[in-house]
Amino acid sequence: MRNPHDRQRFTTEPSAFGSDATAASASVHRNGKRVWGTALFAVLACASMPAQTVTATIGAGYGPIAIAVNPATNRIYAANSIGNNVAAIDGATNTFTLLADSSAVYPCAVAVNPLTNRIYVVNKTSNNVTVINGARQGVIATVRAGTHPDALAVNPVTDRIYVANHDSDNVTVIDGASNAVIATVNAGTNPQAVAVNPATDKIYVANNGSGFVTVIDGKTNVPPM
């Protein structure tokens, strides 16, 4: 089995991007923090048979690191960490638009609220969250988060967004209606992932540095006793 810390390189053929494109290369360094390359998305055709086939390959930006889908609009959003933008892909045509927030540096996570058609992108280096209006395909707000946010999750029922801030050891709670921060909740050491149960309004935060999970009550924005 390959050591995950080994340096890896790969190259894709120019034909994947069209006749006027150059080959794309990528490099994963030992610290695992940097990925270089052009976004290449393979779209699979699913059938009743176990086998799946690639139906399209989409070049849509540099340094893709996260992706989310809005099933209501059939749009896909990819965070390009090196390009400092988001590729909004039309699932019907596989064409895309690049959306950029001038305040965003190193977008590394993305989540969608299909009920409001809002897309939320965590920007790790600039310590903020970009809010995109899916109907207009444009940036409508930039919300301050904690230090080096790594992940986020959306509760579509309450229209609240939860951002795990890796280096400030807390979670930023954003109100989706106003795009305002309504609470900052202490978590464990180095929170790195977050998930929401809309049915119970509980938020679960994985703390990489302390080895436990913080459970937050969405009604009170505090960990339950």
Steps between C-alpha positions, in 0.01 A plus 500: 500500500637844410620720784254794510791736574686411180523773238268426210472647151262438219434643155187506290490505123434835330206349310303492824483880492451561129734562210636834628577389855827384649555194713416539865723371775455462872730458793412393854776601739599307811307728731184430299411870503551593138350359183584649162315438178200565286162381617393193313155363575394158374124457467373142535193352338324278754280214386338196656812300415794518746731641231524877459644702214648847476277723286695826524818656634479865596800730547372772732773672701824455694554305820151352555473383858128471581168458319127514575180447302168682504255226392218752467677701229733232359802719558835390639739727689874429519734701723828572319760556771777626269275704272322664797165452332205264468394315186122496461428208267170448318418131543293491181764641265826451698588863432626718782541855627781609732379704798759701691492684832778760518514449879547122474835320527533120483138379479507151648141392576155556351143426606156565348160587641265367229196667661641853470733435204794645692853363478753545780875479445761489778816700427777365723772761463276810501293369796160562346204344320378596154122495444380439144149558366434195284224670302719793395825298504673780685667577833264685733690507830827424677465400866782505753579164662761383752865420441575264210152354443516150356143378453134598510152350497151638441174429679243574226211480748628779727701676226813508714857434395766350727869569431775298672794729577810281523742738674262694727338179635143614450201500266353808332121494467360704210134593446422429135224763480720792608849363428594611851700314763260419783725291725850366552501162676808351667599159366797272564854538372534549124142437380531373145162361393137576576165335422136586571195289582208718384245270667644551850669838444825362636841591361798267526857629487804275461799636693818372340732623774314375806352175371134554581178631346321811622118486486324837468132564563382710207222660705735644763833493314674337795618146561225317696576415862 
